[in-house]
């Protein structure tokens, strides 16, 4: 078992967003600000890691005819738990993320990892694989949100970063960056840079 | 006996056990987290009432539970709770009436499931701030409040209008008494 490979590869070489192009929808939706992006990334990481672990533990007993249903039940349970936790302890972020917490269930990265990895590998490997893929997703989310919040609102995590003197000199926040189309373009640029530097062909 | 994990009996047993475990887990979590969630909801409601009345975070809210429930902020501003229907689900809000009883002090709206960017815009400052200063009485009668609707969100805008009109009709006797 190669811990480093399982954890590091999904960050660059087999990144779920930039290389496998999964989970794009939520990438567009929650990256207007850095804080929701961080919470979303953390939530998806927890769900992928734990669902991979649970499915891997159950994999010898799951009847193959109801395989997908069992996977969905496990993922849905984890997502509901996370949604409840956010509502209880991070209410404002939970409001910002709104439906996208619930939609983690439909995030292709999770089902993809369950089908492609957890069903055929041991629990510890599966857990690390889920963790790595979740972190790979979070990384892209944070990079995109960083640029969108910085250029779109002039803030980072809600704190003013662009100094007032810039605005006095005529600088303006780029409102386009807050809208979904620019998220797609930023992701495209990140993808381009990432894929031009990795030779995975 | 060798167990066959693809037999019908096993599949039924497996799914039943799985569902029961999940149900117990989710119920336990819901019961445990409910007080925290309740507190957040109450806090949010408090903030909405204060924001509608234009008061700061430390404002004092008195709840008057008569035939028609009313909130009194800092003993001067009347805040009326409103409930209505948007396009996809319920919308609600608070309408603050200035001490003179005929001018809108401010309004706050929230929604369950309106479309973000269209109907969801009713929670924005731009939409909500236009209500301050509107007159609700004309010759002693309730006058429908006029406001700029959101283009592309006709149903939600109509819902907001109906909600305000309905609430003001209901509260007319109360407002006249003041």
Interface residues (C-beta under 8 A of the other chain):
Chain A: X61 X62 X63 X64 X65 X66 X69 X70 X73 X77 X80 X81 X84 X85 X87 X88 X89 X91 X98 X99
Chain B: X5 X6 X10 X11 X14 X15 X18 X19 X22 X25 X26 X29 X30 X33 X36 X37 X40 X43 X44 X113 X116
